[in-house]
Amino acid sequence: MNKKVFVSGCFDMLHSGHIAFFKEASMYGDLYVGIGSDATIAELKGRQTINSEQERLYMINAIRYVKKAFVNTGSGILDFKEDLEILRPDFFVVNEDGFSPKKEELCNALNIELKNLKRIPDEGLPERSTTAIRSAGNCTLPYRIDLAGTWIDQPYVSKFHPGWAITLSLEPIIEYNERCGMSTSTRNAAKQIWPYYLPLEKPEKLAEILFKFENTPGSTLISGAQDAIGICMPGLVRHFYDKAYWPTKFESIEDESTLTWLEEHIYMVMLWPREPGLDLLGETYINEDNVKELSEASEMVWEAIKAKDLNTFATGFLNSFKAQVKMFPAMVNDRINKEIDKHKDQAIAWKLAGAGGGGYLILVSEKPIEDAMRINIRRKEVL
């Protein structure tokens, strides 16, 4: 009896990269493909599919490497959970950017072997990914992550001590999931102004336009300026806050060797969406001592980056995260700490991309981290 192999995904805009993935996965046994429903993809990706679930089923079932394709019966990031429990495959196969800790936990619980494949095109064919195809003639707006100083862009924090927030603008080579830490809500607001790409204007001006657009008069919760700045201003930027929503000054590092150095030492691991009902403001300890720690950590990170001092960078990076958690303890729970512990043998520092306690885990490491994504920093454009 042949062994069973399971893969799951969106598989919208079917291309040769998908076929190569199916071909390699089918080498382990009979291949079963679970696809996300139209409703699930809209929920997770924040967009509608190009091809409906009926069309995707029709095409995937016609591929000779596939024994059977079906629409996953669940919803959310683990929409295939019930189907996996029924199918009980021998292998669950993912590609390198489809790995997640939650999939690993589920496979361990069901005694299923998880296999992580590299994206390798079939011989003679170009490398293909849905994100690359989608961004050709579609939205190429950047994402952003913060390196240090998160929360200092809120006046109720900076009133205790001024300080810098440090952001990195990322190329959209990966279609990051709609979750906290990647500024996806601000990016979606940007799409309403610039549907496909940022115009060739002064980045600081674009950031101010986006900030004002997202925070309309009468808003009860003001999105931090660092989200708009991180998306609109390329490369590595720090911005200084002192009792106001908009920074009083900016500094940037555009040196190519420094940006490449950062790309070689920063990695990301996908976590889960923000916990339902999480209230970060329910218990806070925002005071002069904790905010000063946040500010000092950000300064340490900046100086270490300029010197390309990895150990000091890691110390400041971790200190910034610890200061955040001191102020907003609900950011971290046992589940988060367990995930961090998995990477302590490879990473020298870590923090959450999102203040909501989920999203992505950002790691600092001397060497590449297995099953983690590398970042690609967006460089300054010539105006």
Buried (B, 14 or more C-beta within 10 A) or exposed (E): EEEBBBBBBBBBBBBEBBBBBBBBBBEBBBBBBBBBBBEBBBBBBBBEBBBEBEEBBEBBEEBEBBBEBBBBEBBEBBBBBEBBEEBEBBBBBBBBBBBBBBBBBBBEEBEBBBBBBEBEBEEEEEEBBBBBBBBEEEBBBBBBBBBBBBBBBBEEBBBBBBBBBBBBBBBBBBBBBBBBBBBBBBBBBBBEBBEEEBEEEEBBEBBBBBBEBBBEEEEEEEBBBBBBBBBBBBBBBBBBBBEBBBBEEBEBBEBEEBBEBBBBBBBBBBBBBBBEEBEBEEEBEBEEEBBBBBBBBBBBBBEBBEEBBBEBBBBBBBBBBBBBBBBBBBBBEEBBEEBBEBBEEBBBBBBBBBBBBBBBBBBBBEEEBEBBBBBBBBEBEEE
